[in-house]
Amino acid sequence: MIIFGVEGNVLKYKIIKASSDHELEEEVRKHLMDGWRPLGGVSIVQAEMAFSKVLKFYQAVEKETREDRRRYLELEDEEREQVDLERRLR
């Protein structure tokens, strides 16, 4: 997990990887139930393994913690609007 800052707000970020689209759907569903949200679209990579080609599926997700939420709510209205705009543009 990587922690990064967005205008005074800190989020947790990670990439889920799976060997099939069904496996990725299940993993993303589990993460959604735990408060994670998708960040961008799904990436599919074709890799060559010995004599066959294999697909790998990836989805980035982010999560806001209670501490992150507290910091966000302490921001002035203009700062909060800027954070919201940056989130929508991602």
LINCORQUI-V596210 format. One record per residue. N is the residue number from 1. PHI is phi in whole degrees, -180 to 180 (* if undefined). BURIAL is I if it has 9 or more other C-alpha atoms within 8 Angstrom, else O. D_FIRST is the distance of its C-alpha to the first C-alpha in Angstrom with 1 decimal. Layout:
BEGIN
((N/PHI/BURIAL/D_FIRST) (N/PHI/BURIAL/D_FIRST))
END
This chain:
BEGIN
((1/*/O/0.0) (2/-115/O/3.8) (3/-106/O/6.7) (4/-141/O/9.9) (5/-101/O/13.4) (6/-132/O/15.9) (7/46/O/19.4) (8/85/O/18.7) (9/-111/I/16.1) (10/-114/I/12.4) (11/-125/I/10.0) (12/-93/I/6.5) (13/-138/I/5.7) (14/-154/I/5.0) (15/-115/O/8.2) (16/-92/I/10.5) (17/-127/I/13.2) (18/-148/I/16.6) (19/-94/I/20.1) (20/-148/I/22.1) (21/-65/O/22.1) (22/-67/O/23.0) (23/-64/I/20.1) (24/-64/I/17.7) (25/-57/O/19.7) (26/-65/O/19.3) (27/-65/I/15.6) (28/-64/I/15.3) (29/-58/O/18.1) (30/-61/O/16.3) (31/-67/I/13.3) (32/-60/I/15.9) (33/-69/O/17.7) (34/-98/O/14.8) (35/95/O/14.7) (36/-81/I/12.2) (37/-136/I/14.2) (38/-62/I/14.5) (39/-128/I/14.1) (40/81/O/16.9) (41/-97/O/18.6) (42/-79/O/18.1) (43/-111/O/18.3) (44/-123/O/20.6) (45/-121/O/21.2) (46/-100/O/24.3) (47/-118/O/24.2) (48/-97/O/27.3) (49/-121/O/27.4) (50/52/O/30.8) (51/-111/O/33.3) (52/-139/O/31.2) (53/-108/O/28.7) (54/-123/O/25.4) (55/-97/I/23.3) (56/-122/I/19.5) (57/-116/I/17.9) (58/-133/I/14.6) (59/-142/I/13.4) (60/-82/I/10.8) (61/-136/I/10.1) (62/-133/I/9.5) (63/-146/I/10.4) (64/-101/I/12.6) (65/-92/O/13.1) (66/-60/O/16.7) (67/-64/O/16.6) (68/-60/I/15.4) (69/-64/I/18.4) (70/-61/O/20.7) (71/-61/I/20.1) (72/-61/I/20.7) (73/-68/O/23.9) (74/-80/O/25.1) (75/-68/O/25.2) (76/-68/O/28.6) (77/-54/O/29.5) (78/-65/O/29.5) (79/-66/I/26.0) (80/-64/I/24.7) (81/-62/O/26.5) (82/-64/I/24.9) (83/-62/I/21.3) (84/-61/O/22.5) (85/-62/O/24.1) (86/-63/O/21.0) (87/-63/O/19.0) (88/-67/O/21.9) (89/-78/O/22.2) (90/-72/O/18.7))
END
